[in-house]
Structure formats: C-alpha cells, structure tokens
C-alpha cells in the first residue's frame, strides 16, 4: 500500500486499495462492504458510489484469512451482491472471493498454507499468483546486509540454513529480521550462535529475553520479569479466544499497566495496531504463540484471570488434532521449552526453578493417545513429529512414538520430510502408516540436498522393517522419482516386512519403466491392494493382470472418488481386496479383466464403477457367463460427470 501511495507500483491499475485485517473484521460479526471501506477511509465520509463505480480499479488486501475459520462453503443463495447490505462477515468475504460481489475487483490475500489449500479451489479468479515469502537468495542477502563482516555473515547464515525448520521461519520477512538481528546481537556478545540455532524455540526465547535485558546488563529487572509474565498471560488468553488484537482493558486484566505500554512498544515486542485507537498486537503471531507457551511453564491455567484458558492437556489435544488452524507453533514451543537448555534460560530470567509437572502432564497425554484408537486417527502426525523434534529428547521421543499404532501425515516440503524421518526411524509399534510427500520427492534439488532427502526417505521407509506388526501402508497424493521408488521397493521386499494391505492412491511414478511398481504391488504378503485414483495405462493393466497371483483372493475395485463412502462400505464387507479406483480404465482393459474372471478361481468381488467401459461391457458379460467364472459381486456405477 505504501509503494502504491508513493507512486511506485500499480499506478495505472488501481485507483483504490483497501486493507482488511481479518482479526478486526471477525469482531464485527455482521458488516457490509461499504462499512468496511468507510472504516478504512481517512475522513468521516467515504465516496462509496464513486469507489464502486469502477470495481476493476479496486484492490482488496485481505490479511490473515485463517482467523475467520471459514471454508466458503455457503450456498449460492446465501451470498450477496449488494455492497451496502449487512451480512455475516464470513458470508461477506465469501461473496467477495467467490465473485458474487464486485467480480471485477482484485485481491491480495495472506493466509496459512493449510487455509489456502482448503480454499483455493473456491476462490474464483482469472489469474492467480502464489507468493510464499523470501527464498534462499533473499534470506542470504538479508544476512549479508546486516553483518559488516562478510565471513561472519556467511557463517551465521550457514547455521540457519542447516536447520530446515528455522530456515523455513526466515521465509517470513519480519521473522527473518528477528532471526538475523538476534544472532547478530549474540555474536557481538561473543556467544555461541550454534547453540541458539539448535531449534526454533531457542531462537525465539533468546530474542525475547534479549528484548527485556539491556545490552549492558546481565539479568532483567523485576519490572521486566513482571512485564514479560503479563505478556505471556495476555498471549495465552488471546490464543484460546482467537484474539490477536488487544485493547488496553485486556492488557490490564493480565497485569500489564498503562505505564508499561510505551516500554513494550519501544522494545518491539508489541506494536500499536492503529494510531487512532488503543489496540495492540504482538510483533508476529508466532511471537504470541511462544509467549503463550512460556505461560504454561510459569503458571497453571487455573491461575489465569480468564476462564477461557484451558489445561495443558486440552491444549495439546486441540493442537495435535488441528482443531484450530491458526495455532501453528504453540504445541511445538511447549515441547521445545522442556529442553534442558531452555529450562536453564527460563530459570535464569525469572529467577526461580520451574515446576517439572508439565512434563508429567505430557506423558499423561501420550498414555491417553496410546489407548484410544479413535484419537490416534484424529491426530495430525506431522504436528506430533514437530513437537517431538523441537523437544530434542530421544528417550521421550521413543516413548511417544511407541504410543502410536497408526499415523497419518502430509509432508509438504523438505523440512517436513526431515522431521518425519527423524521420528519414524524410532517407531517399533506402528500398525498403520498413511502419508503424502506431495512433490517433495520429485522436485529437482541441489546434489547435496538430493542426497540428504533420500537419506530421510530411507529413514521414513525403514519403519517397514522396524515395526514388526505394520500391516497397512497408504501412500497418497504423491509424485515419486525412480530413485525414491527404488528405496520404497527395497524396504517392502525385506523378509521381515509383514504388510497385508498396500494402498497407492493418486500417486505418479516418474519412471521410464514401471516394472518396479508392479513388482512392488505383486508383493506376496499383501492381501489387499488399493490403487484408487492412480492412473493406469492399458499396458499397466495388462502387467497387473498377467501375474494373477497379485489378485488372488482379492476384491478388485475400480471406482470414482465421489463414490468413496459407498465403496468403503462395500470394501469392509469383504475379507480381502484390490482397489483400482479412478484409474481411467478403457474398454480394451475390460478384455484383460475378462480373461482374469475365467482363469482366477478365487476372485469374488469386482467393481468397475465410473470408468469409460462402453463396449468393454460385452467381453465382461461373456466372461461372467463362462462356467469357470466364480465371481459373486459385480458393481458398475456410472460416473455422474461422464456420459458412460
């Protein structure tokens, strides 16, 4: 907005730009677009008619969309085109983003990756550009601009680059500034930067404690201790009430006096939200999260002035189940603060020994997870991995992983893969593993990172050997290069692998020859094969059916994803199964299946729903009439999106 107002960008494209912070919009409950525009207008009366007369000249900046906790699933009839009509703020934003209201306008949206992933298919647009923040060259350039000594700059940058979790934090510009300035101050004091870069929590706490301790002092004053403790109390209340913008009343309720506010603004841990109003935010939501985590190390939730603040057990289950998508780091910070070095820093700052009760409470959470199959299904595996990785306690990690009999997670980048690998290689009790690595194992990387990535992938796959009772493996929504497929293949054919069900769903193997894939799925141990949503060519189908042992005693299902619930029920009614869902089977493939129906004496269930069978029905019909055919159940359901 500043660049536009100074004539640097968008001069011929936009006449008006409006900034809507969802943290503030959410508090309105009901509003009209005209009301939001008027709120941002610098004078008492905004020229609404003039502004809306050329919607193609208007840009809306919508910040922190995840705070709204909406999924834009309203019915078309619930949306509104009238810019002056008040409506629920969720419906208002949906009306804008789904182009019911001012369809010619433009948007610049900030949201968490999870929120954007959930909503991107519902945001109607003619052109979409996704910006994820600083890349490696930007981060490196920033570090070099901050340090006068070029060698020292490269040394510190290399430390950050070596910690994938910390490096990903630096993609956010304000957090890149925080990391770089914190490390600069530590090196100027002659302290070890490597120990600070040990984990993300360590960097955050070092930065925060430095804010409250003058460079010439060795310890904080009593007033500084009280101010930080008040901030931690405020942060915890905000996390539970989904509040990120605080008024002075909220500050006072948590022990922050009016006289403290100028100091907190000066050191930069709080910022004034608007010059005209007495409302404040933390430097960044992640800073609020680490302060909220520190609160639980200092006090029990029962000592908090707000009853909205819940127990550590409730916090962890809420975090691990991703009930609140805006909680990004909170649980990880709590685990990170339990590391011995962080405990010493906390005790040195606050001047007293901390209770170890919280660690016992986390053990109790693990025991609850261990005995609850339904809860294990709800837990996001990557969040659990991230917490354990941040804690850096191998004994606790082993105990935690051995509480899990099933794990489900999605690894979206190299950082996620490293964290997952670190935890999975300590598993021994797992029975079911379901995961996606998306494009991580198919993207071109520098040679050194390709090697590291394959090592991590090897550790992830090693769970197939280390867990003697693992029976179910699901690989979904993933692209794999041949080298990654070879690693998986070698682990699956290991003599101790006891896999009974293999699911390969919406997976693309980037190989010139798929022979490894078919050797993999023809594993003698696997009784159930699920290839739903994975594309199979005609030659692939022939290879699959040529080895009839791969579908002996199996239930073959070829279905479209919209029928998932129905076919899941059908699948559960059978003793064994092979799923080939949404595989784009052709009429020629039916000839191959027809031969299998005649030669295979144990195939009892076949589902070819929602494929373009057309003339392929004829050879299937003839095979069904053959006296050697023992098939009992055949399902052919039309795909509602096709003509077949």
C-alpha positions in Angstrom: 0.0 0.0 0.0 2.9 2.4 0.8 4.6 1.6 -2.5 1.3 2.3 -4.3 0.7 5.5 -2.4 4.2 6.7 -3.3 3.6 6.1 -7.0 6.0 3.1 -7.2 3.5 0.3 -8.2 0.0 -0.2 -9.6 -0.4 3.5 -10.6 -2.4 2.8 -13.8 -4.1 -0.4 -12.5 -5.7 0.6 -9.2 -7.4 3.8 -8.1 -8.2 2.5 -4.6 -6.6 -0.1 -2.3 -8.2 -1.2 0.9 -6.6 -3.2 3.7 -8.9 -5.6 5.7 -7.3 -7.3 8.7 -9.4 -10.4 9.4 -8.5 -10.2 13.1 -10.5 -7.0 13.2 -13.2 -8.0 10.6 -14.1 -11.0 12.7 -15.0 -8.9 15.7 -17.7 -7.1 13.7 -19.9 -10.3 13.4 -22.1 -8.5 10.7 -21.0 -5.8 8.3 -21.4 -4.5 4.7 -18.6 -3.9 2.3 -19.4 -0.2 2.3 -19.0 -0.2 6.1 -15.5 -1.9 5.8 -14.5 0.6 3.2 -15.7 3.6 5.3 -13.8 2.3 8.3 -10.6 2.4 6.4 -11.3 5.8 4.8 -9.2 8.6 6.3 -12.1 11.1 6.6 -15.6 10.8 8.0 -17.4 10.1 4.8 -16.1 7.8 2.1 -17.3 8.3 -1.6 -18.8 4.8 -1.8 -20.6 5.4 -5.1 -17.5 6.7 -6.8 -15.3 3.9 -5.4 -17.7 1.1 -6.5 -18.4 2.6 -9.9 -15.1 1.2 -11.3 -14.6 -2.1 -9.4 -11.8 -3.1 -11.8 -9.8 -0.3 -10.3 -10.1 -1.6 -6.7 -7.7 -3.9 -4.9 -8.6 -5.5 -1.6 -5.8 -6.7 0.7 -7.2 -9.4 3.0 -4.8 -10.2 5.8 -4.8 -13.3 8.0 -7.7 -15.1 6.3 -7.2 -18.2 8.5 -8.5 -16.2 11.5 -12.0 -16.2 10.0 -12.2 -20.0 10.3 -14.5 -20.1 7.3 -14.4 -22.5 4.3 -16.5 -20.5 1.9 -19.0 -23.4 1.7 -22.1 -21.2 1.8 -24.8 -21.9 -0.7 -25.1 -19.6 -3.7 -28.4 -18.3 -2.3 -26.5 -17.2 0.9 -24.2 -15.0 -1.0 -24.9 -11.3 -1.5 -24.1 -8.9 -4.4 -25.3 -5.8 -2.5 -22.3 -3.8 -1.2 -24.4 -1.8 1.3 -26.3 -4.8 2.8 -25.1 -6.0 6.2 -24.4 -9.8 6.4 -22.3 -12.2 8.5 -18.7 -11.3 7.9 -17.9 -14.9 6.7 -20.6 -14.6 4.1 -19.4 -11.1 3.1 -15.8 -12.4 2.4 -17.2 -15.4 0.6 -19.4 -13.1 -1.6 -16.3 -11.1 -2.5 -13.9 -14.0 -3.1 -16.4 -16.1 -4.9 -17.2 -13.1 -7.2 -20.8 -12.7 -6.3 -19.9 -9.1 -5.2 -17.7 -6.8 -7.3 -16.5 -9.7 -9.6 -14.1 -7.3 -11.5 -12.1 -6.4 -8.3 -8.7 -7.8 -7.4 -7.3 -9.4 -4.2 -4.1 -9.8 -2.3 -4.6 -12.4 0.3 -2.4 -13.7 3.2 -3.3 -17.0 4.8 -1.6 -20.1 6.3 -0.8 -22.8 3.8 -3.5 -25.0 5.2 -6.1 -22.4 4.9 -5.2 -21.5 1.3 -5.1 -25.2 0.4 -8.6 -25.6 1.7 -10.0 -22.5 -0.1 -8.0 -22.1 -3.3 -10.5 -24.1 -5.4 -13.4 -21.9 -4.2 -11.7 -18.6 -4.8 -12.9 -17.6 -8.3 -10.2 -15.9 -10.3 -8.9 -15.4 -13.8 -5.2 -15.3 -12.7 -3.6 -16.4 -9.5 0.0 -15.9 -8.3 1.1 -17.6 -5.1 4.0 -15.9 -3.2 5.5 -17.9 -0.3 7.9 -15.2 1.0 11.7 -14.9 0.9 13.6 -17.6 -1.0 17.1 -18.7 -0.1 18.8 -15.9 -2.1 16.7 -13.2 -0.3 17.5 -14.6 3.1 21.2 -14.8 2.4 21.2 -11.3 1.0 19.5 -10.0 4.2 22.0 -11.7 6.5 24.9 -10.2 4.4 23.3 -6.7 4.6 23.1 -6.9 8.4 26.6 -8.1 9.2 29.5 -5.9 8.3 31.9 -8.9 8.4 31.2 -10.9 5.3 32.7 -14.1 6.7 30.7 -13.8 9.9 27.5 -13.3 7.8 28.2 -16.4 5.8 29.0 -18.4 9.0 25.7 -17.4 10.7 23.7 -17.9 7.5 25.1 -21.4 7.2 24.0 -22.2 10.7 20.4 -21.1 9.9 20.5 -22.9 6.6 21.5 -26.1 8.3 18.3 -26.1 10.4 15.4 -26.7 8.0 12.7 -25.6 10.5 14.5 -22.4 11.4 15.3 -21.7 7.8 11.6 -22.0 6.8 10.7 -19.4 9.5 13.0 -17.0 7.7 10.8 -17.0 4.7 8.6 -14.6 6.6 10.3 -11.1 6.2 9.7 -9.9 9.8 10.8 -13.2 11.2 13.9 -13.2 9.0 14.7 -9.8 10.6 14.1 -11.2 14.1 16.4 -14.2 13.5 19.2 -12.2 11.9 19.2 -9.4 14.5 19.1 -11.9 17.3 22.1 -13.8 16.0 23.9 -10.5 15.3 23.5 -9.4 18.9 24.6 -12.8 20.2 27.7 -12.9 18.1 28.6 -9.3 19.3 28.4 -10.6 22.8 30.7 -13.5 21.9 28.2 -16.2 22.5 27.8 -19.4 20.6 25.4 -19.0 17.7 25.3 -22.7 17.0 23.6 -23.4 20.3 20.9 -20.8 19.6 20.2 -22.3 16.2 19.7 -25.7 17.8 16.0 -25.4 17.4 13.4 -22.8 16.6 12.2 -22.4 20.2 15.8 -21.5 21.3 16.0 -18.6 18.7 12.6 -17.2 19.8 13.3 -17.3 23.5 16.8 -15.8 23.0 15.3 -12.9 21.0 12.5 -12.3 23.6 14.8 -12.4 26.6 17.2 -10.0 24.9 14.4 -7.5 24.4 14.0 -7.3 28.2 17.6 -7.3 29.2 19.7 -4.2 28.2 22.9 -4.9 26.4 24.9 -3.5 29.3 23.1 -5.8 31.9 23.4 -9.4 32.7 19.9 -10.0 34.1 16.4 -8.5 33.8 14.9 -6.2 36.4 11.9 -7.2 38.5 9.8 -4.9 36.3 11.0 -6.6 33.1 10.1 -10.0 34.6 6.6 -8.8 35.5 6.1 -7.3 32.1 7.1 -10.5 30.3 4.9 -12.6 32.6 2.0 -10.3 31.9 2.6 -10.6 28.1 2.7 -14.4 28.4 -0.7 -14.3 30.3 -2.1 -12.0 27.6 -0.8 -14.2 24.8 -2.4 -17.4 26.3 -5.8 -15.7 26.7 -5.5 -14.5 23.1 -4.8 -18.0 21.8 -7.8 -19.5 23.5 -10.1 -16.7 22.5 -8.7 -16.3 18.9 -7.7 -12.8 19.7 -4.6 -11.2 18.1 -5.6 -7.6 18.6 -5.8 -6.5 22.2 -7.3 -3.4 23.9 -5.9 -1.8 27.0 -8.5 -3.5 29.2 -7.2 -6.9 28.1 -3.6 -5.7 28.9 -4.6 -4.5 32.4 -6.5 -7.8 33.1 -3.3 -9.7 32.5 -1.1 -7.4 34.7 0.2 -5.0 32.1 -0.2 -1.5 33.3 -0.7 1.6 31.1 2.8 2.8 32.1 4.3 -0.5 30.7 2.9 0.0 27.2 5.5 2.6 26.0 8.3 0.3 27.0 6.8 -2.7 25.3 6.3 -0.7 22.1 9.9 0.7 22.3 11.5 -2.8 22.6 9.3 -4.0 19.7 7.5 -7.0 21.2 4.2 -5.1 20.8 3.0 -2.9 18.0 0.2 -0.3 18.0 -2.5 -1.6 15.7 -3.9 1.8 14.7 -2.6 5.3 15.6 -6.2 6.4 16.3 -7.1 3.5 18.6 -5.5 2.0 21.7 -5.2 -1.5 20.3 -2.0 -3.6 20.2 -0.7 -6.8 18.5 2.4 -8.9 19.0 5.3 -8.5 16.6 4.1 -11.6 14.8 1.5 -14.3 15.7 4.4 -16.8 16.3 5.8 -14.5 18.9 2.4 -14.5 20.6 2.5 -18.3 20.5 5.9 -18.6 22.1 4.8 -16.2 24.9 1.6 -18.3 25.4 3.8 -21.4 25.7 6.0 -19.8 28.3 2.9 -19.0 30.4 2.3 -22.8 30.9 5.9 -23.2 32.2 5.3 -20.4 34.7 1.7 -21.0 35.9 -1.2 -23.4 35.8 -4.3 -22.5 33.7 -6.3 -22.3 36.9 -4.2 -19.3 38.0 -5.1 -17.3 34.8 -7.6 -14.4 35.2 -9.6 -15.7 32.3 -11.6 -18.9 32.4 -11.2 -19.3 28.7 -7.7 -20.5 29.3 -7.7 -24.3 29.4 -5.4 -27.0 30.7 -2.2 -28.2 29.0 -3.8 -31.5 28.1 -6.7 -29.7 26.4 -4.2 -27.5 24.6 -2.1 -30.4 23.3 -5.1 -32.5 22.0 -6.5 -29.3 20.3 -3.2 -28.6 18.7 -2.4 -32.2 17.6 -5.9 -32.6 16.1 -5.5 -29.3 14.2 -8.9 -28.1 15.6 -7.6 -24.5 15.4 -5.7 -24.0 12.2 -4.3 -20.6 13.4 -2.3 -22.5 16.1 0.9 -23.0 14.0 3.7 -23.4 16.6 2.1 -23.3 20.0 2.4 -27.0 20.9 5.9 -27.2 19.4 7.0 -24.3 21.5 5.7 -26.1 24.7 7.7 -29.2 23.9 10.8 -27.1 22.9 10.7 -25.2 26.2 11.1 -28.5 28.0 14.7 -29.0 26.7 17.3 -28.6 29.4 18.9 -25.6 27.9 15.6 -23.8 27.6 14.7 -24.6 31.2 18.0 -23.0 32.3 17.3 -19.9 30.3 13.8 -19.6 31.8 15.0 -20.1 35.3 17.8 -17.6 34.8 15.4 -14.9 33.5 12.6 -15.4 36.1 14.9 -16.2 39.0 13.3 -19.4 40.2 13.2 -23.1 39.4 10.4 -24.2 37.2 8.0 -27.0 38.1 8.5 -30.2 36.2 4.8 -31.0 36.4 4.2 -30.1 32.8 6.4 -32.9 31.5 4.4 -35.4 33.6 1.2 -33.9 32.1 2.6 -34.5 28.6 3.4 -38.1 29.5 -0.3 -38.5 30.5 -1.4 -37.1 27.2 0.7 -39.8 25.4 -0.8 -42.5 27.6 -4.3 -41.3 26.6 -3.3 -41.4 23.0 -1.9 -44.9 23.3 -5.2 -46.4 24.5 -7.5 -44.5 22.1 -7.7 -45.7 18.5 -10.2 -43.0 17.5 -8.0 -40.3 18.9 -5.0 -41.6 17.0 -7.0 -41.4 13.8 -7.6 -37.7 14.5 -4.1 -36.7 15.3 -2.0 -35.0 12.7 1.2 -37.0 12.6 3.4 -34.1 11.3 2.3 -31.9 14.3 3.3 -34.7 16.7 6.6 -35.1 14.9 7.3 -31.4 15.0 6.7 -31.3 18.8 9.0 -34.2 19.4 11.6 -32.8 17.0 11.6 -29.5 18.8 11.9 -31.1 22.2 15.1 -33.0 21.2 14.8 -35.7 23.9 15.4 -39.1 22.4 14.0 -41.0 25.4 10.8 -39.0 25.3 10.7 -39.4 21.5 10.9 -43.2 21.7 8.2 -43.4 24.3 5.9 -41.1 22.4 6.4 -43.0 19.1 5.7 -46.3 20.8 2.3 -44.9 21.9 1.2 -44.7 18.3 -0.2 -47.7 16.4 -1.3 -45.6 13.4 0.0 -42.3 12.0 -1.3 -40.1 9.2 0.6 -37.1 7.9 1.3 -34.9 4.9 4.9 -33.6 4.3 4.8 -30.6 2.0 8.4 -29.6 1.9 12.0 -30.8 2.7 11.7 -29.5 6.3 8.6 -31.7 6.9 10.4 -34.8 5.4 13.4 -34.3 7.7 11.1 -34.0 10.8 9.1 -37.1 9.8 12.2 -39.1 9.1 13.7 -38.2 12.5 10.7 -39.5 14.3 9.6 -42.5 12.2 13.0 -44.2 12.5 12.3 -44.6 16.2 9.0 -46.4 15.7 8.5 -50.0 16.7 4.8 -50.5 17.5 3.2 -49.0 14.4 0.5 -51.0 12.6 -0.8 -48.5 10.1 1.0 -45.7 8.3 -0.7 -43.3 5.8 1.2 -40.3 4.3 1.8 -38.0 1.4 5.0 -36.3 0.3 3.3 -34.4 -2.5 6.1 -33.2 -4.9 9.0 -33.2 -2.4 10.5 -36.4 -3.8 10.1 -35.4 -7.4 11.5 -31.9 -7.4 14.9 -31.1 -8.7 17.3 -30.2 -5.8 20.9 -29.4 -5.5 23.0 -32.5 -5.3 23.8 -32.2 -1.6 20.1 -31.8 -0.7 19.0 -34.6 -3.0 21.3 -36.9 -1.0 20.0 -35.7 2.3 16.4 -36.0 1.1 17.0 -39.6 0.0 18.6 -40.4 3.4 15.5 -39.0 5.1 13.2 -41.0 2.7 15.2 -44.1 3.6 14.6 -43.4 7.4 10.9 -43.0 6.7 10.7 -46.3 4.8 12.7 -48.1 7.4 9.6 -48.2 9.6 8.5 -51.1 7.3 11.4 -53.1 8.8 11.5 -51.8 12.4 7.8 -52.2 13.1 7.1 -55.9 13.1 3.4 -55.6 13.2 2.8 -53.0 10.5 0.1 -54.3 8.3 -1.2 -51.3 6.4 0.7 -48.7 4.3 -1.0 -46.0 2.3 1.0 -43.7 0.0 -1.3 -40.9 -1.4 -1.2 -37.7 -3.4 2.5 -38.1 -4.2 4.9 -37.9 -7.1 8.0 -40.2 -6.8 11.1 -40.3 -8.9 12.6 -43.7 -9.7 15.3 -43.4 -7.0 12.7 -42.8 -4.3 10.5 -45.7 -5.7 13.6 -48.0 -5.5 14.1 -47.2 -1.8 10.5 -48.0 -1.1 10.6 -51.2 -3.1 13.7 -52.4 -1.3 12.1 -51.9 2.1 8.8 -53.6 1.0 10.6 -56.7 -0.2 12.6 -57.0 3.0 11.9 -60.5 4.6 10.6 -59.0 7.9 8.0 -56.8 6.2 4.6 -58.1 7.2 2.5 -55.8 5.1 -1.0 -57.1 4.5 -2.6 -54.0 2.8 -0.9 -51.7 0.3 -2.7 -48.5 -0.9 -1.2 -46.4 -3.6 -3.7 -43.6 -4.2 -3.3 -40.7 -6.6 0.4 -41.4 -7.0 2.5 -40.7 -10.0 5.7 -42.7 -10.6 8.1 -40.6 -12.6 9.9 -43.6 -14.2 10.6 -44.6 -17.8 9.7 -48.2 -16.9 7.0 -49.2 -14.3 8.3 -52.7 -13.7 9.5 -51.8 -10.2 6.0 -50.5 -9.4 4.4 -53.8 -10.5 7.0 -55.9 -8.6 6.1 -53.8 -5.6 2.3 -54.3 -5.8 2.8 -58.0 -6.5 4.3 -58.5 -3.1 3.3 -62.0 -1.9 2.5 -60.7 1.6 -0.1 -58.2 0.5 -3.7 -59.4 0.6 -5.3 -56.1 -0.2 -4.3 -53.8 -3.0 -5.8 -50.3 -3.3 -4.8 -48.3 -6.4 -7.6 -45.8 -6.3 -7.1 -42.5 -8.2 -3.8 -43.8 -9.6 -3.7 -43.6 -13.4 -3.1 -46.9 -15.1 -2.4 -47.2 -18.8 -3.6 -50.2 -20.8 -0.1 -51.8 -20.7 -0.1 -51.2 -16.9 -3.4 -53.1 -16.6 -2.0 -56.0 -18.7 1.1 -56.2 -16.5 -1.1 -56.1 -13.4 -3.4 -58.9 -14.6 -0.6 -61.0 -16.2 0.6 -62.0 -12.8 -2.7 -63.4 -11.5 -1.2 -64.1 -8.1 -1.4 -60.4 -7.4 -5.2 -60.5 -7.4 -5.8 -64.0 -5.9 -8.3 -63.8 -3.0 -8.8 -60.2 -3.7 -11.6 -57.7 -4.1 -11.0 -55.6 -7.2 -12.5 -52.1 -7.2 -12.3 -49.5 -9.9 -14.3 -46.5 -8.8 -14.6 -42.8 -8.9 -13.8 -40.7 -5.8 -17.4 -39.4 -5.5 -18.5 -42.9 -4.6 -15.8 -43.3 -1.9 -18.2 -43.7 1.0 -20.3 -46.4 -0.7 -17.4 -48.4 -1.9 -15.7 -48.1 1.5 -18.7 -49.9 3.0 -18.6 -52.5 0.2 -14.9 -53.0 0.9 -15.4 -53.5 4.6 -17.8 -56.3 3.8 -15.1 -58.4 2.1 -12.3 -60.4 3.6 -9.7 -59.1 1.1 -9.5 -56.5 -1.6 -7.7 -54.9 -4.5 -8.8 -51.4 -5.3 -8.2 -49.8 -8.7 -10.1 -46.5 -8.3 -10.4 -43.7 -10.9 -7.7 -45.4 -13.0 -9.2 -44.3 -16.3 -9.8 -47.8 -17.5 -10.7 -48.2 -21.1 -12.9 -50.8 -23.0 -9.7 -52.6 -24.0 -8.9 -53.1 -20.3 -12.1 -55.0 -19.9 -10.8 -57.7 -22.2 -7.9 -58.2 -19.8 -10.2 -58.4 -16.8 -12.5 -60.8 -18.7 -9.6 -63.3 -19.0 -8.9 -63.0 -15.3 -12.5 -63.7 -14.4 -12.3 -67.0 -16.2 -8.9 -68.1 -15.1 -9.0 -66.9 -11.5 -10.9 -69.3 -9.2 -10.9 -67.1 -6.1 -11.8 -63.6 -7.3 -15.3 -63.0 -5.8 -15.7 -59.2 -6.0 -15.2 -56.8 -8.9 -16.1 -53.1 -9.0 -15.6 -51.3 -12.3 -17.7 -48.2 -11.5 -17.2 -44.8 -13.1 -14.8 -45.9 -15.9 -15.3 -45.4 -19.6 -16.2 -49.1 -20.2 -18.5 -48.6 -23.2 -18.0 -51.6 -25.5 -15.9 -53.3 -22.8 -19.1 -54.5 -21.1 -19.5 -57.2 -23.8 -16.4 -59.2 -23.0 -17.1 -58.9 -19.3 -20.6 -60.2 -19.9 -19.3 -63.2 -21.8 -16.7 -63.9 -19.1 -19.5 -63.8 -16.4 -21.4 -66.4 -18.3 -18.5 -68.7 -18.6 -18.8 -71.8 -16.3 -15.3 -71.3 -14.8 -16.2 -67.8 -13.6 -16.7 -67.7 -9.8 -17.4 -64.0 -9.4 -20.2 -63.3 -6.9 -20.4 -59.5 -6.8 -20.1 -57.1 -9.8 -20.6 -53.3 -9.5 -20.8 -50.9 -12.4 -21.8 -47.5 -11.3 -21.9 -44.6 -13.8 -19.6 -41.6 -13.3 -22.0 -38.7 -12.9 -19.6 -36.4 -14.7 -19.4 -38.5 -17.9 -21.8 -39.9 -20.5 -20.9 -43.6 -20.0 
